[in-house]
Amino acid sequence: MMASLLQCPTSPFPPSFSSINRRSPVLRSPFPFRHAVRCNLVDPIKFDNGKPYAPLLNTSALHLSSTATSHLENTLPPFNKYDTRLRIFSGTANPALSHEIACYMGLELGKIKIKRFADGEIYVQLQESVRGCDVFLVQPTCPPANENLMELLIMIDACRRASAKTITAVIPYFGYARADRKTQGRESIAAKLVANLITEAGANRVLACDLHSGQSIGYFDIPVDHVYGQPVILDYLASKTICSDELVVVSPDVGGVARARAFAKKLSDAPLAIVDKRRHGHNVAEVMNLIGDVKGKVAVMVDDMIDTAGTITKGAALLHQEGAREVYACSTHAVFRYLENCFFLKELVHILESLVLGKEIRKALIAWVSNDALDVDNIGSPPAIERLSSGLFQEVIITNTIPVSEQNYFPQLTVLSVANLLGETIWRVHDDCSGGIEPYSSLGID
């Protein structure tokens, strides 16, 4: 019976439930998060959680007979990895995540040469043909944001001039998303400017993960697939032995209420609490009071990014004062690694100022170290790592949209991978499918 169904050109199975992908040597399953095997990489990627997985077809679940399997093998043409019209290239911002995505999809990363000249100029050359191909460029604009953004633009231009059919900029972290509106007079809206730059460079589509605000999608004049990292974090929290009656989801500020409400609804419809804070300057936050009840409960703080960690740590301190038993911090983007670098940069500037040197020499050295573009008095935000590891949090859960170096790991840190999420989204964009079939109904693909 099953064999006859598989031979029928109008199969009753949905397209996403196709048992074999013709483009990839890897058998694809509709449930990649449940039926998976570890993927062996040449250079192992070190993460506490979310290591790369390659989907494995559970043939027993589909009850395929040996006759049906042999029929499929005989009818499908032999696979040639060079025949695929899908190409994935990685920039230098987060190559580990790019390798995980390619591993999940059963593909190899495209060969690309990226180098920098002595004056800082970026050189990009594709070392394989992309003519008529759907090209996906994985490059988050994480710090150094300007360097990585310029590299992405040059990569897009190289693909356009190489006659790629479509170019999709896969931006796991969109660095300028916070500059999405004018809060004071004579301010720029950098999010719109960056959207224009990406469009004018030649991108046909953008795939972004957890933008700071939804209106940033409207700044692009090209289609934007906005996916959320919530499913990855929710799956991890579901694996923990926490009673649903003891959970409360907390928004660290009023602006994140919608995000926290959606998270709470999927987390056993948990109650919601809000931290009211007043910000007196950039990277400076002051917690005022708490809206909601957290006494004796496990509080899960949800935010799209952790920058200086000032907001979330002050919120956690307030939750403990109000009687919360445990506090978990969940965030998609972890920017704190680079603030550590700024802290050390400020210390280096102070050392140079204390040296017995000529005034002009000391001034020149300080300008060179600080790139003469940073406010030396304000670049040293307090270390986010020290704040997060101070004991306020039971666990800090982040994803790998931004690379986290090993020296910034601490015992409470858990890193989850979004490679499966982005890989599945890339397949669906390439195959012109929507995200309406479980378990990917929340991918945000129309």
Buried (B, 14 or more C-beta within 10 A) or exposed (E): EEBEEBEEEEEEEEEBBEBBBEBBEBBBBBBBBEBBEEBEBEEEBEBEBBBBBBBBBBBEEBEBEEEBBEBBEEEEEEBEEEEBBBBBBBBBBBBBBBBBBBBBBBBBBBEBEBEEEEEEEBEBEBEEEBEEBBBBBBBBBBBBBEBBBBBBBBBBBBBBEBEBBBBBBBBBBBBBBBBBEEEEEEEEBBBBEBBEBBBEBBBBBBBBBBBBBEEBBEBBEBBBBBBBBBBBBBBBBEEEEBEEEEBBBBBBBEEBEEBBBBBBEBBBEBBBBBBBBEEEEEBEBEBEEBEBEBEEBBBBBBBBBBBBBBBBBBBBBBBBEBEBBBBBBBBBBBBBBBBBBBBEBBEBBEEBEEEEEEEEEBEEBBEEBBEEEBEBEEBBBBBBBBBBBBEBBBBBBBBBBBBBEEEBBEEBBBBBBBBBBBBBBBBBBBBEBEBEBEBBEBBBBE
